[in-house]
Amino acid sequence: MNYEHAFQLVDLEVIRIDATQSGTTDEHAHWSVGYAPERVESMDRLARVVLGTLHAGGDNGWADITVGALYIHQNEDVTDDLLADAIGEADATESLYDYARSHLAGILATVGAHVQLPRKSPDPDVTKLIRSDSSDAQDTDNEESES
């Protein structure tokens, strides 16, 4: 089945950026995408939260960026069991990569890392996101501050 047009990408944003100067390493890039298991309503249509992380490194340093967006469902044939494959093949995922790549290139330059990011995304590792229990996270924070 062809899933290129299964989603419309909306509400792009940068979530996190990290960069470090370091010694010389082989040039590399890794692209991973995670999706929320549940749908949300956006613009009176069903959507999913999707996060993409692009990591790249090479001479003089590395950087990574996490970006997020809503994927509006355009194709109701995309069932939950087909979702990972559909997201991996979707044009929306390529656009999410382009967004991440355009931001990451400048960040790599600021740390002096000489990395030629691929114009086409590497094959993404697509996984379902797991919601953490926020009360557990708060308890951990409180324990650390009491120590």
DSSP file with accessible surface (Angstrom, degrees, kcal/mol):
  #  RESIDUE AA STRUCTURE BP1 BP2  ACC     N-H-->O    O-->H-N    N-H-->O    O-->H-N    TCO  KAPPA ALPHA  PHI   PSI    X-CA   Y-CA   Z-CA
    1    1 A M              0   0  138      0, 0.0     2,-0.6     0, 0.0     0, 0.0   0.000 360.0 360.0 360.0 144.4    0.0    0.0    0.0
    2    2 A N        +     0   0  102      1,-0.1     3,-0.2     3,-0.0    84,-0.1  -0.802 360.0 172.2 -96.6 120.6    1.2    3.5   -0.8
    3    3 A Y    >   +     0   0   14     -2,-0.6     3,-1.9     1,-0.1     4,-0.3   0.194  41.0 116.0-111.0  14.7    1.3    5.8    2.3
    4    4 A E  T 3  S+     0   0   86      1,-0.3    87,-2.7    86,-0.2    88,-0.5   0.862  88.7  31.3 -54.1 -39.2    3.1    8.8    0.7
    5    5 A H  T 3  S+     0   0  137     -3,-0.2    -1,-0.3     1,-0.2    -2,-0.1   0.032  84.7 113.0-109.7  28.4    0.0   11.1    1.1
    6    6 A A  S <  S+     0   0    1     -3,-1.9    68,-3.3    80,-0.2    69,-1.1   0.713  77.3  36.7 -74.7 -19.0   -1.5    9.5    4.3
    7    7 A F  E     -A   73   0A  14     -3,-0.3     2,-0.5    -4,-0.3    85,-0.2  -0.968  62.8-144.1-137.6 150.5   -0.8   12.6    6.5
    8    8 A Q  E     -A   72   0A  75     64,-2.2    64,-3.3    -2,-0.3     2,-0.5  -0.944  27.6-134.9-108.9 133.7   -0.8   16.4    6.4
    9    9 A L  E     +A   71   0A  38     -2,-0.5     2,-0.3    62,-0.2    62,-0.2  -0.757  34.2 161.2 -93.7 126.5    1.9   18.0    8.5
   10   10 A V  E     +A   70   0A  22     60,-2.4    60,-2.9    -2,-0.5    -2,-0.0  -0.943  47.0  28.1-139.4 162.6    0.9   21.0   10.7
   11   11 A D  E     -     0   0A 109     -2,-0.3    -1,-0.1    58,-0.2     2,-0.1   0.887  69.2-170.2  56.5  50.6    2.2   22.9   13.7
   12   12 A L  E     +     0   0A  66     57,-0.1     2,-0.3    -3,-0.1    57,-0.2  -0.433  12.8 163.2 -67.3 140.6    6.0   22.2   13.2
   13   13 A E  E     -A   68   0A 112     55,-2.1    55,-2.8    -2,-0.1     2,-0.5  -0.987  40.9-114.0-156.8 153.3    8.2   23.3   16.1
   14   14 A V  E     +A   67   0A  46     -2,-0.3    53,-0.3    53,-0.2     3,-0.1  -0.769  28.9 178.8 -84.9 128.9   11.7   22.8   17.4
   15   15 A I  E     -     0   0A  89     51,-3.0     2,-0.3    -2,-0.5    52,-0.2   0.834  62.1  -4.6 -97.5 -44.6   11.6   20.9   20.8
   16   16 A R  E     -A   66   0A 105     50,-1.7    50,-2.8     2,-0.0     2,-0.4  -0.995  52.3-167.7-155.5 144.5   15.3   20.6   21.7
   17   17 A I  E     +A   65   0A  72     -2,-0.3     2,-0.3    48,-0.2    48,-0.2  -0.997   9.6 175.8-134.5 140.0   18.7   21.2   20.3
   18   18 A D  E     +A   64   0A  72     46,-2.5    46,-2.9    -2,-0.4     2,-0.3  -0.995   3.0 171.9-142.9 139.6   22.1   20.0   21.6
   19   19 A A  E     -A   63   0A  32     -2,-0.3     2,-0.3    44,-0.2    44,-0.2  -0.995   6.2-174.4-149.5 148.4   25.6   20.4   20.1
   20   20 A T  E     -A   62   0A  56     42,-2.6    42,-2.2    -2,-0.3     2,-0.3  -0.998  23.3-130.6-145.0 139.2   29.1   19.7   21.2
   21   21 A Q  E     +A   61   0A 140     -2,-0.3    40,-0.3    40,-0.2     2,-0.3  -0.700  46.0 146.9 -82.5 139.4   32.6   20.3   19.9
   22   22 A S        -     0   0   50     38,-1.5     3,-0.1    -2,-0.3    38,-0.1  -0.916  45.9 -66.6-157.1-176.8   34.7   17.2   19.9
   23   23 A G  S    S-     0   0   51     -2,-0.3    38,-0.3     1,-0.2     2,-0.3   0.036  70.6 -62.7 -70.7-175.4   37.5   15.4   18.1
   24   24 A T        +     0   0  104     35,-0.2     2,-0.3    36,-0.2    35,-0.2  -0.514  58.6 166.7 -76.1 131.4   37.3   13.9   14.6
   25   25 A T        -     0   0   62     -2,-0.3     2,-0.1    36,-0.1    36,-0.1  -0.903  46.0 -80.0-132.5 166.5   34.8   11.1   14.0
   26   26 A D        -     0   0  146     -2,-0.3     2,-0.1    32,-0.1    31,-0.1  -0.439  57.2-100.6 -64.1 141.0   33.4    9.5   10.9
   27   27 A E        +     0   0  106     -2,-0.1     2,-0.3    29,-0.1    31,-0.2  -0.422  57.9 162.1 -64.4 133.7   30.6   11.6    9.3
   28   28 A H  E     -B   57   0A  79     29,-2.4    29,-2.1    -2,-0.1     2,-0.3  -0.987  25.9-165.7-152.6 157.2   27.3   10.1   10.3
   29   29 A A  E     -B   56   0A  34     -2,-0.3     2,-0.4    27,-0.2    27,-0.2  -0.986   4.8-172.4-146.1 139.8   23.6   10.9   10.4
   30   30 A H  E     -B   55   0A  87     25,-2.8    25,-2.6    -2,-0.3     2,-0.5  -1.000   3.7-165.8-136.0 134.3   20.7    9.1   12.2
   31   31 A W  E     +B   54   0A   1     -2,-0.4    94,-1.7    92,-0.4     2,-0.4  -0.974  10.7 175.1-124.4 120.4   17.0    9.9   11.9
   32   32 A S  E     -Bc  53 125A  35     21,-2.5    21,-3.0    -2,-0.5     2,-0.4  -0.970   9.6-164.0-128.1 147.1   14.4    8.5   14.3
   33   33 A V  E     -Bc  52 126A   2     92,-3.1    94,-2.3    -2,-0.4     2,-0.4  -0.993   2.5-170.1-132.6 133.0   10.7    9.2   14.5
   34   34 A G  E     -Bc  51 127A   6     17,-3.2    17,-2.9    -2,-0.4     2,-0.4  -0.956   5.8-160.8-123.4 145.1    8.3    8.5   17.3
   35   35 A Y  E     -Bc  50 128A  18     92,-1.9    94,-3.5    -2,-0.4    15,-0.2  -0.937  24.5-109.6-127.0 147.8    4.5    8.8   17.2
   36   36 A A        -     0   0   10     13,-2.6    94,-0.1    -2,-0.4    92,-0.0  -0.509  22.0-136.7 -70.7 139.4    1.9    9.0   20.0
   37   37 A P  S    S+     0   0   46      0, 0.0     2,-0.3     0, 0.0    -1,-0.1   0.802  85.0  60.8 -69.1 -25.9   -0.2    5.9   20.4
   38   38 A E  S    S-     0   0   77     11,-0.0    11,-0.5     1,-0.0     2,-0.2  -0.737  81.6-124.2-106.1 152.9   -3.4    7.9   20.7
   39   39 A R        -     0   0   71     -2,-0.3     2,-0.3     9,-0.1     9,-0.2  -0.571  21.0-157.0 -86.8 153.1   -5.1   10.3   18.3
   40   40 A V  E     -D   47   0A  55      7,-2.9     7,-2.7    -2,-0.2     2,-0.5  -0.879  22.2-110.9-122.9 159.8   -5.9   13.9   19.2
   41   41 A E  E     +D   46   0A 144     -2,-0.3     2,-0.4     5,-0.2     5,-0.2  -0.803  40.2 167.7 -94.9 129.5   -8.5   16.2   17.6
   42   42 A S  E >   -D   45   0A  16      3,-3.0     3,-1.6    -2,-0.5    -2,-0.0  -0.972  69.3  -8.9-141.3 127.9   -7.1   19.1   15.6
   43   43 A M  T 3  S-     0   0  111     -2,-0.4     3,-0.1     1,-0.3    -1,-0.1   0.906 126.9 -60.0  53.1  40.6   -9.0   21.4   13.3
   44   44 A D  T 3  S+     0   0  145      1,-0.2     2,-0.3    -3,-0.0    -1,-0.3   0.737 121.6  98.7  60.4  23.8  -12.0   19.0   13.7
   45   45 A R  E <  S-D   42   0A  95     -3,-1.6    -3,-3.0    -5,-0.0     2,-0.3  -0.945  81.3 -98.1-134.4 159.6   -9.9   16.1   12.2
   46   46 A L  E     +D   41   0A  73     -2,-0.3    27,-2.5    -5,-0.2     2,-0.3  -0.575  48.3 166.9 -81.1 139.9   -8.0   13.3   13.8
   47   47 A A  E     -DE  40  72A   0     -7,-2.7    -7,-2.9    -2,-0.3     2,-0.4  -0.898  25.2-139.5-143.1 167.8   -4.2   13.8   14.2
   48   48 A R  E     - E   0  71A   4     23,-1.5    23,-2.7    -2,-0.3     2,-0.4  -0.992  23.0-119.2-131.2 144.8   -1.2   12.3   16.0
   49   49 A V  E     - E   0  70A  56    -11,-0.5   -13,-2.6    -2,-0.4     2,-0.4  -0.675  35.5-172.0 -77.9 131.2    1.7   13.9   17.7
   50   50 A V  E     -BE  35  69A   0     19,-2.8    19,-2.0    -2,-0.4     2,-0.4  -0.993   8.6-166.2-129.4 134.8    4.9   13.0   16.0
   51   51 A L  E     -BE  34  68A  54    -17,-2.9   -17,-3.2    -2,-0.4     2,-0.4  -0.962   3.4-166.7-118.6 138.5    8.5   13.7   17.1
   52   52 A G  E     -BE  33  67A   0     15,-2.8    15,-2.8    -2,-0.4     2,-0.5  -0.981   2.8-162.8-125.1 137.6   11.6   13.4   15.0
   53   53 A T  E     -BE  32  66A  38    -21,-3.0   -21,-2.5    -2,-0.4     2,-0.5  -0.986   2.8-168.6-122.2 125.2   15.2   13.4   16.2
   54   54 A L  E     -BE  31  65A   0     11,-2.5    11,-2.0    -2,-0.5     2,-0.4  -0.963   5.1-174.9-113.2 122.9   18.1   14.0   13.8
   55   55 A H  E     +BE  30  64A  49    -25,-2.6   -25,-2.8    -2,-0.5     2,-0.3  -0.966   9.1 168.1-115.8 134.9   21.6   13.3   15.1
   56   56 A A  E     +BE  29  63A   0      7,-2.6     7,-2.6    -2,-0.4     2,-0.3  -0.997   1.8 165.9-146.1 147.6   24.7   14.1   12.9
   57   57 A G  E     +BE  28  62A   0    -29,-2.1   -29,-2.4    -2,-0.3     2,-0.3  -0.968   9.7 131.1-153.9 168.3   28.4   14.3   13.6
   58   58 A G  E >   + E   0  61A   1      3,-2.3     3,-1.7    -2,-0.3    57,-0.2  -0.902  61.5  11.9 177.5-148.2   31.7   14.5   11.9
   59   59 A D  B 3  S-F  114   0B  74     55,-0.7    55,-1.8    -2,-0.3   -35,-0.2  -0.280 128.1  -1.0 -55.5 126.5   34.9   16.5   12.0
   60   60 A N  T 3  S-     0   0   68     53,-0.2   -38,-1.5   -38,-0.1     2,-0.3   0.376 125.5 -21.5  78.5  -2.5   35.0   18.7   15.1
   61   61 A G  E <   -AE  21  58A   0     -3,-1.7    -3,-2.3   -40,-0.3     2,-0.3  -0.962  52.4-114.5 163.4-175.9   31.7   17.9   16.7
   62   62 A W  E     -AE  20  57A  66    -42,-2.2   -42,-2.6    -2,-0.3     2,-0.3  -0.951  18.2-172.5-147.1 165.2   28.1   16.6   16.6
   63   63 A A  E     -AE  19  56A   0     -7,-2.6    -7,-2.6    -2,-0.3     2,-0.3  -0.983   4.0-163.5-155.3 155.4   24.6   17.9   17.1
   64   64 A D  E     -AE  18  55A  24    -46,-2.9   -46,-2.5    -2,-0.3     2,-0.4  -0.985   2.3-165.8-142.6 157.2   21.1   16.7   17.4
   65   65 A I  E     -AE  17  54A   0    -11,-2.0   -11,-2.5    -2,-0.3     2,-0.5  -0.994   8.7-153.8-139.8 139.5   17.7   18.3   17.2
   66   66 A T  E     -AE  16  53A  14    -50,-2.8   -51,-3.0    -2,-0.4   -50,-1.7  -0.985  19.0-177.9-115.2 128.0   14.2   17.1   18.1
   67   67 A V  E     -AE  14  52A   0    -15,-2.8   -15,-2.8    -2,-0.5     2,-0.3  -0.872   7.0-156.8-121.5 155.8   11.3   18.5   16.2
   68   68 A G  E     +AE  13  51A   4    -55,-2.8   -55,-2.1    -2,-0.3     2,-0.3  -0.919  16.2 158.2-133.4 159.6    7.6   17.9   16.6
   69   69 A A  E     - E   0  50A   6    -19,-2.0   -19,-2.8    -2,-0.3     2,-0.5  -0.971  38.6-105.3-163.3 168.1    4.4   18.2   14.6
   70   70 A L  E     -AE  10  49A  27    -60,-2.9   -60,-2.4    -2,-0.3     2,-0.7  -0.907  25.0-150.4-101.3 134.5    0.9   17.1   14.2
   71   71 A Y  E     -AE   9  48A   0    -23,-2.7   -23,-1.5    -2,-0.5     2,-0.5  -0.939  11.8-150.5-103.4 109.5    0.2   14.6   11.5
   72   72 A I  E     -AE   8  47A   0    -64,-3.3   -64,-2.2    -2,-0.7     2,-0.4  -0.701  23.1-117.1 -79.9 127.8   -3.4   15.0   10.3
   73   73 A H  E     +A    7   0A   8    -27,-2.5   -66,-0.2    -2,-0.5   -27,-0.2  -0.506  39.6 168.4 -69.6 122.0   -4.9   11.7    9.0
   74   74 A Q        +     0   0   95    -68,-3.3     2,-0.5    -2,-0.4   -67,-0.2   0.534  69.2  50.6-103.0 -16.7   -5.7   12.0    5.3
   75   75 A N    >   -     0   0   39    -69,-1.1     3,-1.6     1,-0.1    -1,-0.2  -0.941  60.3-165.2-131.7 108.0   -6.3    8.3    4.8
   76   76 A E  T 3  S+     0   0  118     -2,-0.5    -1,-0.1     1,-0.3    -3,-0.0   0.573  83.5  78.8 -71.3  -6.6   -8.6    6.4    7.2
   77   77 A D  T 3   +     0   0   97      1,-0.1     2,-1.3     2,-0.1    -1,-0.3   0.611  68.2  98.6 -73.9 -10.5   -7.1    3.1    5.8
   78   78 A V    <   -     0   0    0     -3,-1.6     2,-0.1   -72,-0.1    -1,-0.1  -0.658  61.1-174.3 -81.7  97.0   -4.1    3.7    8.1
   79   79 A T    >>  -     0   0   63     -2,-1.3     3,-1.3     1,-0.1     4,-0.7  -0.434  39.8-100.1 -86.7 166.4   -5.0    1.5   11.0
   80   80 A D  G >4 S+     0   0  101      1,-0.3     3,-0.8     2,-0.2     4,-0.4   0.853 122.5  55.1 -56.9 -36.8   -2.9    1.4   14.2
   81   81 A D  G 34 S+     0   0  136      1,-0.2    -1,-0.3     2,-0.1     4,-0.2   0.723 113.9  41.3 -72.8 -17.5   -1.2   -1.8   13.2
   82   82 A L  G <> S+     0   0   54     -3,-1.3     4,-2.4     1,-0.1    -1,-0.2   0.430  88.7  98.7-101.7  -1.1    0.0   -0.2    9.9
   83   83 A L  H <X S+     0   0    1     -3,-0.8     4,-2.9    -4,-0.7     5,-0.3   0.881  77.4  51.3 -61.7 -45.6    0.9    3.2   11.5
   84   84 A A  H  > S+     0   0   31     -4,-0.4     4,-2.3     1,-0.2    -1,-0.2   0.933 113.9  45.2 -59.7 -44.6    4.6    2.7   11.8
   85   85 A D  H  > S+     0   0  100     -4,-0.2     4,-1.7     2,-0.2    -1,-0.2   0.916 113.3  50.6 -63.8 -42.3    5.0    1.7    8.2
   86   86 A A  H  X S+     0   0    0     -4,-2.4     4,-1.2     1,-0.2    -2,-0.2   0.925 111.6  46.8 -63.9 -43.3    2.7    4.5    7.0
   87   87 A I  H  < S+     0   0    1     -4,-2.9     3,-0.5     1,-0.2     6,-0.3   0.921 110.5  53.6 -65.2 -40.5    4.7    7.2    9.0
   88   88 A G  H  < S+     0   0   27     -4,-2.3    -1,-0.2    -5,-0.3    -2,-0.2   0.836 116.4  38.1 -62.4 -31.8    8.0    5.8    7.7
   89   89 A E  H  < S+     0   0   96     -4,-1.7    -1,-0.2    -5,-0.1    -2,-0.2   0.570  92.3 115.7 -94.6 -10.7    6.8    6.1    4.1
   90   90 A A    >X  -     0   0    4     -4,-1.2     4,-1.3    -3,-0.5     3,-0.6  -0.297  66.0-137.4 -71.9 142.4    4.9    9.4    4.4
   91   91 A D  H 3> S+     0   0   67    -87,-2.7     4,-2.4     1,-0.2     5,-0.2   0.826 106.5  65.8 -58.7 -31.7    5.9   12.6    2.6
   92   92 A A  H 3> S+     0   0    6    -88,-0.5     4,-2.3     1,-0.2    -1,-0.2   0.883  98.6  51.4 -59.8 -35.7    5.1   14.3    5.9
   93   93 A T  H <> S+     0   0    2     -3,-0.6     4,-2.2    -6,-0.3    -1,-0.2   0.883 108.2  50.9 -71.1 -35.7    8.0   12.5    7.5
   94   94 A E  H  X S+     0   0   42     -4,-1.3     4,-2.4     2,-0.2    -2,-0.2   0.911 111.1  49.0 -65.7 -39.6   10.3   13.6    4.7
   95   95 A S  H  X S+     0   0   57     -4,-2.4     4,-2.1     2,-0.2    -2,-0.2   0.888 108.5  52.9 -66.9 -37.9    9.1   17.2    5.3
   96   96 A L  H  X S+     0   0    0     -4,-2.3     4,-2.3     1,-0.2    -2,-0.2   0.918 109.5  49.8 -62.0 -41.7    9.7   16.8    9.0
   97   97 A Y  H  X S+     0   0    0     -4,-2.2     4,-3.5     2,-0.2     5,-0.2   0.929 108.2  52.7 -61.0 -45.7   13.3   15.7    8.2
   98   98 A D  H  X S+     0   0   57     -4,-2.4     4,-2.4     1,-0.2    -1,-0.2   0.898 109.3  49.9 -58.2 -40.8   13.7   18.7    6.0
   99   99 A Y  H  X S+     0   0   58     -4,-2.1     4,-1.5     2,-0.2    -1,-0.2   0.942 114.5  43.8 -62.4 -47.7   12.6   21.0    8.8
  100  100 A A  H  X S+     0   0    0     -4,-2.3     4,-2.7     1,-0.2    -2,-0.2   0.926 113.5  51.6 -63.5 -45.2   15.0   19.3   11.2
  101  101 A R  H  X S+     0   0   48     -4,-3.5     4,-2.3     1,-0.2    -2,-0.2   0.912 106.1  53.7 -60.6 -43.3   17.9   19.3    8.7
  102  102 A S  H  X S+     0   0   72     -4,-2.4     4,-0.7    -5,-0.2    -1,-0.2   0.875 115.0  40.9 -64.3 -33.8   17.5   23.0    7.9
  103  103 A H  H  X S+     0   0   70     -4,-1.5     4,-1.3    -5,-0.2    -1,-0.2   0.874 113.4  53.1 -78.4 -37.6   17.8   23.9   11.6
  104  104 A L  H  X S+     0   0    0     -4,-2.7     4,-2.9     1,-0.2     5,-0.2   0.848  97.4  65.3 -70.1 -32.7   20.6   21.4   12.4
  105  105 A A  H  X S+     0   0   52     -4,-2.3     4,-1.8     1,-0.2    -1,-0.2   0.922 104.8  45.0 -57.3 -43.9   22.9   22.6    9.6
  106  106 A G  H  X S+     0   0   40     -4,-0.7     4,-1.6    -3,-0.2    -1,-0.2   0.880 111.7  52.2 -67.9 -37.4   23.3   26.0   11.3
  107  107 A I  H  X S+     0   0   40     -4,-1.3     4,-1.0     2,-0.2    -2,-0.2   0.919 107.8  51.6 -65.8 -42.5   23.8   24.4   14.7
  108  108 A L  H ><>S+     0   0    3     -4,-2.9     5,-2.4     1,-0.2     3,-0.6   0.909 107.7  53.6 -59.9 -40.1   26.6   22.1   13.3
  109  109 A A  H ><5S+     0   0   69     -4,-1.8     3,-1.2    -5,-0.2    -1,-0.2   0.872 100.7  60.2 -63.8 -35.2   28.3   25.2   11.8
  110  110 A T  H 3<5S+     0   0  106     -4,-1.6    -1,-0.2     1,-0.3    -2,-0.2   0.800 109.6  42.0 -67.1 -26.3   28.3   27.0   15.2
  111  111 A V  T <<5S-     0   0   18     -4,-1.0    -1,-0.3    -3,-0.6    -2,-0.2   0.357 117.5-113.0 -98.3   4.7   30.4   24.2   16.8
  112  112 A G  T < 5 +     0   0   28     -3,-1.2     2,-0.4    -4,-0.3    -3,-0.2   0.688  61.4 155.8  76.5  17.7   32.6   23.9   13.7
  113  113 A A      < -     0   0    7     -5,-2.4     2,-1.0    -6,-0.2    -1,-0.2  -0.667  36.2-147.0 -81.1 128.1   31.4   20.5   12.8
  114  114 A H  B     +F   59   0B 116    -55,-1.8   -55,-0.7    -2,-0.4     2,-0.4  -0.786  38.5 149.6 -98.8  92.9   31.9   19.8    9.1
  115  115 A V        -     0   0   25     -2,-1.0     2,-0.9   -57,-0.2   -57,-0.1  -0.992  39.4-149.8-130.3 128.8   29.0   17.5    8.2
  116  116 A Q        -     0   0  155     -2,-0.4     3,-0.1     0, 0.0    -2,-0.1  -0.860  23.8-148.3 -96.0 101.5   27.2   17.3    4.9
  117  117 A L        -     0   0   16     -2,-0.9     4,-0.0     1,-0.1   -88,-0.0  -0.525  23.0-107.0 -72.1 136.9   23.6   16.3    5.8
  118  118 A P        -     0   0   53      0, 0.0    -1,-0.1     0, 0.0   -17,-0.0  -0.341  16.5-140.8 -62.8 139.2   21.8   14.2    3.2
  119  119 A R  S    S+     0   0  186      2,-0.1     2,-0.4    -3,-0.1   -18,-0.1   0.870  92.8  53.4 -67.7 -37.6   19.1   16.0    1.3
  120  120 A K  S    S-     0   0  141      1,-0.1   -26,-0.0   -23,-0.0    -1,-0.0  -0.820 103.3-105.0 -97.3 140.5   16.9   13.0    1.4
  121  121 A S        -     0   0   13     -2,-0.4    -2,-0.1     1,-0.1    -1,-0.1  -0.292  29.4-114.6 -65.4 144.3   16.3   11.5    4.8
  122  122 A P        -     0   0   38      0, 0.0    -1,-0.1     0, 0.0   -92,-0.1  -0.370  56.4 -75.3 -63.4 158.2   18.0    8.4    5.9
  123  123 A D        -     0   0  147      1,-0.1   -92,-0.4    -2,-0.0     2,-0.1  -0.403  62.2-124.8 -56.7 124.4   15.5    5.6    6.5
  124  124 A P        -     0   0   25      0, 0.0     2,-0.7     0, 0.0   -92,-0.2  -0.450   1.7-130.2 -77.6 147.5   13.8    6.5    9.8
  125  125 A D  E     -c   32   0A  89    -94,-1.7   -92,-3.1    -2,-0.1     2,-0.5  -0.882  33.7-159.5 -86.3 115.2   13.7    4.3   12.8
  126  126 A V  E     +c   33   0A  33     -2,-0.7     2,-0.3   -94,-0.2   -92,-0.2  -0.894  18.7 163.9-107.2 126.2    9.9    4.6   13.6
  127  127 A T  E     -c   34   0A  85    -94,-2.3   -92,-1.9    -2,-0.5     2,-0.4  -0.948  40.4-107.0-137.2 157.6    8.7    3.7   17.1
  128  128 A K  E     -c   35   0A 123     -2,-0.3   -92,-0.2   -94,-0.2     2,-0.1  -0.693  40.4-122.5 -81.4 132.1    5.6    4.2   19.2
  129  129 A L        -     0   0   54    -94,-3.5     2,-0.5    -2,-0.4    -1,-0.0  -0.482  18.5-140.9 -73.1 148.9    6.1    6.8   22.0
  130  130 A I        -     0   0  157     -2,-0.1     2,-0.4   -94,-0.1   -94,-0.0  -0.958  13.7-130.7-114.8 124.4    5.5    5.7   25.5
  131  131 A R        -     0   0  186     -2,-0.5     2,-0.2     1,-0.0   -95,-0.0  -0.569  20.7-139.7 -74.5 128.5    3.9    8.2   27.9
  132  132 A S        -     0   0   94     -2,-0.4     2,-0.8     1,-0.1     3,-0.1  -0.603  23.7-107.7 -85.7 151.6    5.8    8.5   31.2
  133  133 A D    >>  -     0   0   87     -2,-0.2     4,-1.7     1,-0.2     3,-0.7  -0.686  26.3-154.9 -79.1 111.7    3.8    8.8   34.4
  134  134 A S  H 3> S+     0   0   83     -2,-0.8     4,-2.3     1,-0.3     5,-0.2   0.812  90.8  59.8 -63.7 -27.6    4.2   12.4   35.3
  135  135 A S  H 3> S+     0   0   50      2,-0.2     4,-2.3     1,-0.2    -1,-0.3   0.895 104.5  50.7 -68.3 -35.2    3.6   11.7   39.1
  136  136 A D  H <> S+     0   0   95     -3,-0.7     4,-2.2     2,-0.2    -2,-0.2   0.915 109.7  50.5 -64.3 -41.3    6.6    9.3   39.0
  137  137 A A  H  X S+     0   0   45     -4,-1.7     4,-2.1     1,-0.2    -2,-0.2   0.919 111.0  48.3 -64.3 -40.1    8.7   12.0   37.4
  138  138 A Q  H  X S+     0   0  122     -4,-2.3     4,-2.5     2,-0.2    -1,-0.2   0.917 109.6  52.3 -66.8 -41.8    7.7   14.5   40.1
  139  139 A D  H  X S+     0   0   82     -4,-2.3     4,-2.2     2,-0.2    -1,-0.2   0.917 109.2  50.2 -60.4 -41.0    8.4   12.1   42.9
  140  140 A T  H  X S+     0   0   65     -4,-2.2     4,-2.1     1,-0.2    -1,-0.2   0.927 110.5  49.8 -63.2 -43.0   11.9   11.5   41.5
  141  141 A D  H  X S+     0   0   97     -4,-2.1     4,-1.9     1,-0.2    -2,-0.2   0.915 111.2  49.0 -62.3 -42.0   12.5   15.3   41.4
  142  142 A N  H  X S+     0   0   86     -4,-2.5     4,-1.6     1,-0.2    -1,-0.2   0.890 109.1  52.4 -65.8 -40.3   11.3   15.7   45.0
  143  143 A E  H  X S+     0   0  120     -4,-2.2     4,-0.9     1,-0.2    -1,-0.2   0.909 109.6  49.7 -61.9 -40.8   13.6   12.9   46.2
  144  144 A E  H  < S+     0   0  129     -4,-2.1     3,-0.5     1,-0.2    -2,-0.2   0.906 110.8  48.6 -67.2 -38.0   16.6   14.5   44.5
  145  145 A S  H  < S+     0   0   92     -4,-1.9    -1,-0.2     1,-0.2    -2,-0.2   0.795 108.7  54.1 -74.5 -25.3   15.9   17.9   46.0
  146  146 A E  H  <        0   0  158     -4,-1.6    -1,-0.2    -5,-0.2    -2,-0.2   0.706 360.0 360.0 -78.0 -19.2   15.4   16.4   49.5
  147  147 A S     <        0   0  135     -4,-0.9    -3,-0.0    -3,-0.5    -4,-0.0  -0.246 360.0 360.0 -72.3 360.0   18.9   14.7   49.4
